[in-house]
């Protein structure tokens, strides 16, 4: 009797795992947002001067674009190096 219950439990577990494997095999994975297409491209570009305490992320947020877009627009290899007084191309408001 105990062996029958054990075998039934194992069989149910195998079926459940098989169903999960087949269900997950059809998934395409997490959605990936491309920073180039996630935001609408700007119609006009303007030049701004970076102020004290501003970062590429802050400026991008204020302009409604991603920091990756601003880095690409300004040919920034390292977006961490944005300094006060530096000129940047940004989408016009």
C-alpha positions in Angstrom: 0.0 0.0 0.0 2.8 2.4 0.9 4.7 1.5 -2.3 1.6 2.3 -4.4 1.2 5.7 -2.8 4.9 6.4 -3.3 4.7 5.4 -7.0 1.5 7.4 -7.5 3.2 10.5 -6.0 6.3 10.1 -8.2 4.1 9.6 -11.3 2.2 12.8 -10.5 5.4 14.7 -9.9 6.8 13.5 -13.2 3.7 14.6 -15.1 3.6 18.0 -13.4 7.3 18.6 -14.2 6.8 17.5 -17.8 3.8 19.9 -18.2 5.9 22.8 -16.8 8.9 22.0 -19.1 6.7 21.9 -22.2 4.8 25.1 -21.2 8.1 27.0 -20.5 9.7 25.7 -23.7 7.3 27.8 -25.8 8.1 31.1 -24.0 10.2 33.6 -25.8 11.9 35.1 -22.7 11.7 38.5 -21.1 10.8 41.5 -23.2 13.8 43.6 -24.1 13.4 47.4 -24.5 15.6 48.9 -27.2 16.7 52.4 -26.0 16.6 53.5 -29.6 13.0 52.7 -30.2 11.6 53.0 -26.6 11.3 56.8 -27.0 10.2 58.8 -30.0 13.1 60.4 -31.8 13.4 64.2 -31.3 12.4 66.5 -34.1 15.0 69.1 -33.2 18.2 69.1 -31.3 19.6 71.9 -29.1 22.8 72.4 -27.3 22.7 72.8 -23.5 25.4 73.5 -20.9 25.7 71.0 -18.1 25.0 72.5 -14.7 26.4 71.6 -11.3 25.2 68.2 -10.0 23.6 67.2 -13.3 24.2 63.8 -14.8 23.4 62.2 -18.2 20.5 60.3 -16.5 19.0 63.5 -15.0 19.2 65.4 -18.2 17.8 62.4 -20.2 14.9 62.1 -17.7 14.0 65.8 -18.0 14.1 65.5 -21.8 12.0 62.3 -22.0 14.8 60.1 -23.5 17.1 57.4 -22.2 20.6 58.2 -21.0 21.8 55.6 -23.6 20.3 57.8 -26.3 22.0 60.9 -25.1 25.3 59.1 -24.8 25.0 57.9 -28.4 23.9 61.3 -29.6 26.9 62.9 -28.0 29.4 60.1 -28.9 30.1 59.4 -25.3 32.2 56.3 -24.7 31.8 56.7 -20.9 28.5 58.4 -20.0 29.8 58.9 -16.4 32.1 61.7 -17.5 29.7 64.6 -17.8 31.1 67.8 -16.3 29.7 71.1 -15.3 30.1 73.6 -18.2 30.2 70.8 -20.8 28.0 71.3 -23.9 25.6 68.5 -24.8 23.3 67.9 -27.7 19.7 67.2 -26.4 16.2 67.0 -27.8 14.5 70.4 -27.9 11.7 70.8 -25.5 
